[in-house]
Amino acid sequence: MSQELPRDADVVVVGTGAFGLSVTTQLARLGVRRVVALDRFEIASQTSPRAAGLFKLVQADELRTRLARLAVDTVRNFEVEFGVPVAFVHSGSLMIARNDRHSRLIEEEVAAAQRWGVEVELISPREASRLAPYVEPEEIRQAAYVPGDIYIEEPVSFLEAYHTAAARLGATVIGGVPVTGIVVRNAAVHGVETPLGHIRTETVVDAAGAWVRQVSQLAGADFAVVPMRHQLAITHPIPGIEATYPITRVFDTAVYVRPCRGGLMWGGFESDPLPLDPANRGQDFRIEHVPLEFGVLERFAQLVRGVIPSLLDAAVQEHRGGLFTMTPDGRFVAGPVPGVRGLWVLSGCNGSGFSFSPALGRLLAEWIVSGAPSIDLSPLAPGRFVGPIDAGALVEAAIWQYTHYYEPLES
């Protein structure tokens, strides 16, 4: 590492994925002079660059709908606000149902989203196929179109934009430096320890992704979060695929598809997912060591063959995977940590962390700087999971949330 480690900081952010880089950039935008972001790995090298890059305006509740809209607006205005271009595709998206139950679910989500101000409409199967010619209409029972959805072709490009913007605003971002200790005295943060020395600070943001629990445990805190494997694949170019064709989500199989590199990207939420905690894999574990299983994606392609047949025959150019941080209620964990003054957390991506990072990073920075965010985040409070964490029950609940990604939340 050539960059010198600062000895003092107003805020230390742990983790340089989408969450960490977003809050770092936004803190610097708000005038925090000494923001230091540290990562045990190379900057922006773990799960975030392996994301699908999908931004989804239709959400399960009004809070997440507001956050999703703020995230899309932040991406659209990123170059104006920070002077750094961000390449995104205004594609819109389709929601597709092939049975009565999911047809009703889509109708309910459309009605709710319209009440919350999202532009979305029910369309015919033929219209869905016209908008996305890679989609076949025969098996579609119900479809909806969301014209405002976007995607980022290569997620790493957005991470690079965050990094560039943060550096221009004076933040220090350093990779290859793990946080090995958080100094807590009288229930308050006083600094962080690293192999290269101590940094004095009274504010730490734990945005360490799959390592979030390990970092906060250094301060005597813990969260109900379970890392869960997720995989996707990208085909070689397919004749006729245009980048502006809509994202497609097939509800009954929990599969998503979008244009990518002239071909198609697809992934999904498997019914028997793999929980994988880095804490049990040793100090050398990194995202590249997540065991991948292409058979999962082959099964997804088979399941949607009647709607998107081109996935079956296309050659694959990339198969990648990362770790989602799942919570028992499917919601993010964002805010100050009870019992440790100065410790904040941003985690619980639940499969949507990359796309919500522009909003959550902005709001958490507002909260740290001014004492309150411009959108109430109290439903995401870290302290909502009260009492000791039952490991077995936590994993069971996290698996339920993962496997029901496109289903309503439990009441």
C-alpha positions as CSV (number, residue, x, y, z in Angstrom):
1,M,0.0,0.0,0.0
2,S,1.5,3.3,-1.1
3,Q,-1.1,5.6,0.6
4,E,-0.2,6.7,4.1
5,L,-2.6,5.7,6.9
6,P,-4.1,8.8,8.6
7,R,-3.8,8.9,12.3
8,D,-7.0,10.9,12.9
9,A,-10.4,10.8,11.2
10,D,-13.8,12.3,11.6
11,V,-15.4,9.1,10.3
12,V,-13.9,5.7,9.5
13,V,-15.9,3.6,7.1
14,V,-15.2,-0.1,7.1
15,G,-15.8,-1.6,3.6
16,T,-15.5,-0.3,0.1
17,G,-18.3,-2.0,-1.6
18,A,-21.4,-0.1,-2.8
19,F,-22.6,0.7,0.7
20,G,-19.2,1.8,2.0
21,L,-18.2,3.9,-1.0
22,S,-21.6,5.5,-1.2
23,V,-21.6,6.7,2.4
24,T,-18.0,7.8,2.1
25,T,-18.8,9.9,-0.9
26,Q,-21.9,11.4,0.7
27,L,-20.1,12.2,3.9
28,A,-17.5,14.1,1.9
29,R,-20.2,15.8,-0.1
30,L,-21.7,17.1,3.2
31,G,-18.4,18.6,4.2
32,V,-16.9,16.0,6.5
33,R,-13.3,16.8,6.0
34,R,-11.5,13.7,7.3
35,V,-13.4,10.6,6.0
36,V,-11.3,7.4,5.8
37,A,-12.6,4.2,4.1
38,L,-10.7,1.0,4.8
39,D,-11.0,-2.4,3.2
40,R,-9.2,-5.6,4.1
41,F,-9.2,-6.4,0.3
42,E,-8.6,-4.4,-2.8
43,I,-11.0,-1.5,-3.1
44,A,-14.4,-2.4,-4.5
45,S,-13.3,-6.0,-5.1
46,Q,-15.8,-8.3,-3.3
47,T,-19.5,-8.8,-3.8
48,S,-20.6,-5.4,-5.3
49,P,-18.8,-5.7,-8.6
50,R,-20.5,-9.1,-9.0
51,A,-24.0,-7.6,-8.7
52,A,-26.6,-7.7,-11.4
53,G,-26.9,-3.9,-11.5
54,L,-30.7,-3.8,-11.5
55,F,-32.7,-0.8,-10.1
56,K,-36.3,-1.6,-9.3
57,L,-38.9,1.0,-8.5
58,V,-41.7,-1.3,-7.5
59,Q,-41.1,-2.4,-4.0
60,A,-42.9,-4.2,-1.2
61,D,-43.6,-1.1,1.0
62,E,-43.7,2.6,0.8
63,L,-40.4,3.2,2.5
64,R,-38.5,1.0,0.1
65,T,-40.4,2.6,-2.8
66,R,-39.2,6.1,-1.7
67,L,-35.6,4.7,-1.3
68,A,-35.7,3.1,-4.7
69,R,-36.9,6.4,-6.3
70,L,-34.1,8.3,-4.5
71,A,-31.5,5.8,-5.7
72,V,-32.6,6.1,-9.3
73,D,-32.6,9.9,-9.1
74,T,-29.1,9.8,-7.5
75,V,-27.7,7.7,-10.4
76,R,-29.4,9.9,-13.0
77,N,-28.0,13.1,-11.4
78,F,-24.6,11.7,-10.4
79,E,-22.6,13.4,-13.0
80,V,-24.3,16.8,-12.4
81,E,-23.8,16.4,-8.6
82,F,-20.3,15.0,-8.5
83,G,-18.8,15.7,-12.0
84,V,-18.2,12.0,-12.6
85,P,-20.1,10.3,-15.4
86,V,-22.1,7.1,-14.7
87,A,-23.2,4.9,-17.6
88,F,-26.7,3.5,-17.0
89,V,-29.4,2.2,-19.3
90,H,-32.9,3.5,-19.1
91,S,-34.5,0.2,-20.1
92,G,-37.7,-0.1,-18.0
93,S,-38.7,-3.5,-16.8
94,L,-41.3,-6.2,-17.0
95,M,-43.0,-8.2,-14.3
96,I,-44.3,-11.5,-15.5
97,A,-46.7,-14.0,-14.0
98,R,-47.5,-17.4,-15.3
99,N,-50.2,-18.5,-12.8
100,D,-53.2,-17.0,-11.0
101,R,-51.4,-16.5,-7.7
102,H,-48.6,-14.5,-9.1
103,S,-51.0,-12.7,-11.4
104,R,-52.8,-11.4,-8.3
105,L,-49.5,-10.5,-6.7
106,I,-48.5,-8.4,-9.7
107,E,-51.9,-6.7,-9.7
108,E,-51.6,-5.9,-6.0
109,E,-48.0,-4.6,-6.4
110,V,-49.0,-2.4,-9.4
111,A,-52.0,-0.9,-7.4
112,A,-49.8,-0.2,-4.4
113,A,-46.9,1.2,-6.4
114,Q,-49.3,3.5,-8.3
115,R,-50.6,4.8,-4.9
116,W,-47.0,5.5,-3.9
117,G,-46.3,7.5,-7.1
118,V,-44.6,4.9,-9.3
119,E,-45.4,4.9,-13.0
120,V,-46.4,1.3,-13.8
121,E,-49.2,-0.3,-15.8
122,L,-50.6,-3.7,-16.5
123,I,-50.0,-4.7,-20.2
124,S,-50.9,-7.6,-22.4
125,P,-48.5,-10.6,-23.1
126,R,-48.2,-9.4,-26.7
127,E,-47.2,-5.9,-25.6
128,A,-44.6,-7.4,-23.2
129,S,-43.1,-9.3,-26.1
130,R,-43.1,-6.2,-28.3
131,L,-41.2,-4.3,-25.6
132,A,-38.8,-7.1,-25.0
133,P,-38.5,-9.3,-28.2
134,Y,-36.5,-11.9,-26.3
135,V,-39.7,-12.7,-24.3
136,E,-42.2,-15.1,-25.8
137,P,-45.9,-14.3,-24.8
138,E,-47.6,-17.7,-24.9
139,E,-47.1,-18.7,-21.3
140,I,-47.6,-15.2,-19.8
141,R,-50.8,-14.9,-17.7
142,Q,-50.2,-11.3,-16.5
143,A,-47.6,-8.7,-17.2
144,A,-46.7,-5.2,-15.9
145,Y,-44.4,-2.6,-17.3
146,V,-42.3,-0.1,-15.2
147,P,-40.9,2.4,-17.6
148,G,-38.6,4.2,-15.0
149,D,-36.4,1.2,-14.1
150,I,-32.8,1.3,-15.1
151,Y,-29.7,-0.9,-14.9
152,I,-26.0,-0.4,-14.8
153,E,-24.3,-2.6,-17.4
154,E,-21.1,-3.2,-15.4
155,P,-21.5,-2.6,-11.7
156,V,-17.8,-2.1,-11.2
157,S,-18.1,1.1,-13.2
158,F,-20.4,2.7,-10.6
159,L,-18.0,1.6,-7.8
160,E,-15.2,3.4,-9.7
161,A,-17.4,6.5,-10.0
162,Y,-18.1,6.5,-6.3
163,H,-14.3,6.1,-5.6
164,T,-13.4,8.9,-8.0
165,A,-16.1,11.3,-6.6
166,A,-15.0,10.5,-3.0
167,A,-11.4,11.2,-3.8
168,R,-12.2,14.5,-5.5
169,L,-14.1,15.6,-2.4
170,G,-11.1,14.8,-0.2
171,A,-12.0,11.4,1.3
172,T,-9.2,8.8,1.7
173,V,-10.0,5.3,0.4
174,I,-7.4,2.6,1.2
175,G,-7.5,-1.1,0.3
176,G,-5.5,-3.9,1.8
177,V,-5.8,-2.6,5.4
178,P,-8.1,-4.7,7.6
179,V,-9.7,-3.2,10.7
180,T,-8.5,-5.6,13.5
181,G,-10.0,-3.7,16.5
182,I,-12.5,-1.0,17.4
183,V,-11.5,0.9,20.6
184,V,-14.5,1.3,22.8
185,R,-14.4,3.2,26.2
186,N,-17.4,4.1,28.3
187,A,-19.7,2.6,25.6
188,A,-18.3,5.0,22.9
189,V,-16.0,4.6,19.9
190,H,-12.6,6.1,20.3
191,G,-10.7,4.6,17.4
192,V,-9.8,1.7,15.2
193,E,-6.8,-0.6,15.1
194,T,-5.2,-1.9,11.9
195,P,-1.9,-3.7,11.1
196,L,-0.5,-0.3,10.1
197,G,-1.4,1.5,13.2
198,H,-4.2,3.2,15.1
199,I,-6.7,5.8,13.8
200,R,-8.3,8.1,16.3
201,T,-12.0,8.6,15.6
202,E,-15.3,8.8,17.4
203,T,-17.4,7.5,14.5
204,V,-17.2,4.2,12.7
205,V,-19.5,3.0,9.9
206,D,-19.6,-0.8,9.5
207,A,-20.3,-1.4,5.8
208,A,-18.2,-4.6,5.6
209,G,-20.7,-6.6,3.6
210,A,-20.4,-10.4,4.3
211,W,-17.9,-9.5,7.1
212,V,-20.3,-7.0,8.8
213,R,-20.8,-9.1,11.9
214,Q,-17.1,-9.8,12.4
215,V,-16.4,-6.0,12.3
216,S,-19.1,-5.0,14.7
217,Q,-18.2,-7.8,17.1
218,L,-14.9,-6.0,17.5
219,A,-16.9,-3.3,19.3
220,G,-19.1,-5.8,21.2
221,A,-22.1,-5.4,18.9
222,D,-23.8,-7.9,16.6
223,F,-26.6,-8.1,14.0
224,A,-29.0,-10.6,12.7
225,V,-27.5,-11.0,9.3
226,V,-26.7,-14.2,7.3
227,P,-24.4,-14.2,4.2
228,M,-26.1,-16.2,1.4
229,R,-24.6,-17.2,-1.9
230,H,-26.1,-15.7,-5.1
231,Q,-25.1,-16.5,-8.7
232,L,-25.7,-15.1,-12.2
233,A,-24.4,-15.7,-15.7
234,I,-23.9,-13.7,-18.9
235,T,-24.2,-15.1,-22.3
236,H,-22.1,-14.3,-25.4
237,P,-23.8,-11.9,-27.8
238,I,-27.2,-13.0,-29.1
239,P,-28.3,-11.6,-32.5
240,G,-31.1,-9.0,-32.1
241,I,-30.6,-8.2,-28.4
242,E,-30.6,-4.5,-27.8
243,A,-29.3,-2.9,-24.6
244,T,-32.5,-0.9,-24.2
245,Y,-34.8,-3.9,-24.0
246,P,-36.5,-4.1,-20.6
247,I,-35.3,-6.1,-17.6
248,T,-37.6,-9.1,-17.1
249,R,-38.6,-10.7,-13.8
250,V,-40.5,-14.0,-13.9
251,F,-42.2,-14.2,-10.6
252,D,-43.0,-17.9,-10.3
253,T,-39.4,-19.0,-10.8
254,A,-37.8,-15.9,-9.1
255,V,-35.6,-15.4,-12.2
256,Y,-34.5,-12.1,-13.6
257,V,-33.0,-11.4,-17.0
258,R,-31.6,-8.3,-18.7
259,P,-29.5,-7.4,-21.7
260,C,-25.8,-7.5,-21.1
261,R,-22.8,-7.1,-23.5
262,G,-25.0,-7.9,-26.5
263,G,-26.4,-11.0,-24.9
264,L,-28.4,-11.7,-21.8
265,M,-27.7,-11.8,-18.0
266,W,-29.8,-14.1,-15.9
267,G,-29.9,-15.1,-12.2
268,G,-32.4,-16.1,-9.7
269,F,-33.3,-16.9,-6.1
270,E,-33.0,-20.7,-5.7
271,S,-35.3,-22.7,-3.4
272,D,-32.4,-24.3,-1.6
273,P,-29.8,-21.5,-1.1
274,L,-26.3,-21.8,0.4
275,P,-25.7,-19.8,3.6
276,L,-22.0,-19.1,3.8
277,D,-20.4,-17.2,6.7
278,P,-16.8,-16.0,6.0
279,A,-16.2,-16.2,9.8
280,N,-16.2,-20.0,9.4
281,R,-13.9,-20.0,6.3
282,G,-10.7,-18.6,7.8
283,Q,-8.8,-15.3,7.5
284,D,-7.9,-15.9,3.8
285,F,-11.4,-16.3,2.6
286,R,-12.6,-13.9,-0.1
287,I,-15.4,-13.7,-2.6
288,E,-13.5,-15.6,-5.2
289,H,-13.6,-18.6,-2.9
290,V,-17.4,-18.8,-2.9
291,P,-18.2,-22.2,-4.5
292,L,-20.2,-21.7,-7.7
293,E,-22.6,-24.2,-9.1
294,F,-23.6,-23.6,-12.7
295,G,-26.3,-26.3,-12.5
296,V,-28.4,-23.8,-10.5
297,L,-28.4,-21.4,-13.4
298,E,-29.1,-24.2,-15.9
299,R,-32.2,-25.1,-13.9
300,F,-33.3,-21.5,-14.0
301,A,-32.9,-21.4,-17.8
302,Q,-35.0,-24.5,-18.1
303,L,-37.7,-23.2,-15.8
304,V,-38.1,-20.0,-18.0
305,R,-37.6,-21.7,-21.4
306,G,-41.2,-21.1,-22.4
307,V,-40.7,-17.3,-21.8
308,I,-37.1,-16.7,-22.6
309,P,-35.9,-19.7,-24.8
310,S,-32.7,-18.0,-26.0
311,L,-31.0,-18.7,-22.6
312,L,-30.9,-22.4,-23.3
313,D,-28.8,-22.3,-26.5
314,A,-26.6,-19.3,-25.8
315,A,-22.9,-19.9,-24.9
316,V,-21.9,-18.4,-21.5
317,Q,-19.1,-16.0,-21.3
318,E,-19.2,-15.3,-17.5
319,H,-20.5,-17.1,-14.4
320,R,-20.1,-15.2,-11.2
321,G,-21.4,-15.2,-7.6
322,G,-21.2,-13.2,-4.4
323,L,-22.8,-13.1,-0.9
324,F,-26.0,-11.3,-0.1
325,T,-26.5,-10.3,3.6
326,M,-30.0,-11.5,4.5
327,T,-32.0,-10.4,7.5
328,P,-34.9,-12.2,9.2
329,D,-37.4,-9.6,8.0
330,G,-35.9,-8.9,4.5
331,R,-35.2,-5.3,5.3
332,F,-31.9,-3.3,5.5
333,V,-30.0,-2.6,8.7
334,A,-29.1,1.0,8.7
335,G,-28.4,3.5,11.6
336,P,-26.7,3.9,14.9
337,V,-25.9,0.8,16.9
338,P,-27.6,0.7,20.3
339,G,-25.1,0.5,23.2
340,V,-22.1,1.8,21.3
341,R,-22.1,5.5,20.7
342,G,-20.4,6.4,17.4
343,L,-20.9,3.0,15.8
344,W,-23.1,2.9,12.8
345,V,-24.0,0.1,10.4
346,L,-25.2,-0.2,6.8
347,S,-25.9,-3.8,5.9
348,G,-28.7,-6.3,5.2
349,C,-28.7,-5.9,1.4
350,N,-31.2,-8.7,1.0
351,G,-30.4,-8.9,-2.7
352,S,-30.8,-5.2,-3.4
353,G,-27.8,-3.5,-1.8
354,F,-26.1,-2.3,-4.9
355,S,-29.2,-0.6,-6.3
356,F,-30.2,0.9,-2.9
357,S,-26.7,2.1,-2.1
358,P,-27.1,5.6,-3.7
359,A,-30.1,6.3,-1.4
360,L,-28.9,4.6,1.8
361,G,-25.4,6.0,1.7
362,R,-26.9,9.5,1.2
363,L,-29.4,9.2,4.1
364,L,-26.9,7.6,6.5
365,A,-24.5,10.4,5.8
366,E,-27.2,13.0,6.5
367,W,-28.0,11.2,9.7
368,I,-24.4,11.2,10.9
369,V,-23.8,14.8,10.0
370,S,-27.1,16.5,10.9
371,G,-28.7,14.2,13.4
372,A,-31.5,12.9,11.2
373,P,-32.0,11.6,7.6
374,S,-34.4,13.3,5.2
375,I,-36.3,10.1,5.0
376,D,-37.2,8.3,8.2
377,L,-35.2,5.1,8.4
378,S,-36.4,4.0,11.9
379,P,-38.0,0.8,10.4
380,L,-34.4,-0.2,9.5
381,A,-32.9,0.4,12.9
382,P,-30.2,-2.1,13.9
383,G,-31.8,-2.5,17.3
384,R,-35.0,-4.0,16.0
385,F,-33.8,-7.5,16.5
386,V,-33.9,-7.7,20.3
387,G,-32.2,-10.3,22.4
388,P,-29.5,-12.9,21.8
389,I,-29.2,-14.2,18.3
390,D,-30.4,-17.8,17.8
391,A,-28.1,-19.0,15.0
392,G,-30.5,-21.7,13.8
393,A,-33.6,-19.6,13.8
394,L,-31.7,-16.7,12.1
395,V,-30.5,-18.9,9.2
396,E,-34.0,-20.4,8.8
397,A,-35.6,-16.9,8.6
398,A,-32.9,-15.6,6.2
399,I,-33.4,-18.6,3.9
400,W,-37.2,-17.8,3.9
401,Q,-36.5,-14.2,2.9
402,Y,-34.1,-15.3,0.2
403,T,-36.4,-17.9,-1.3
404,H,-39.4,-15.5,-1.2
405,Y,-37.7,-12.5,-2.8
406,Y,-40.6,-12.0,-5.2
407,E,-43.3,-12.9,-2.6
408,P,-45.1,-10.7,-0.1
409,L,-43.5,-10.3,3.3
410,E,-44.8,-12.5,6.1
411,S,-47.3,-10.6,8.2
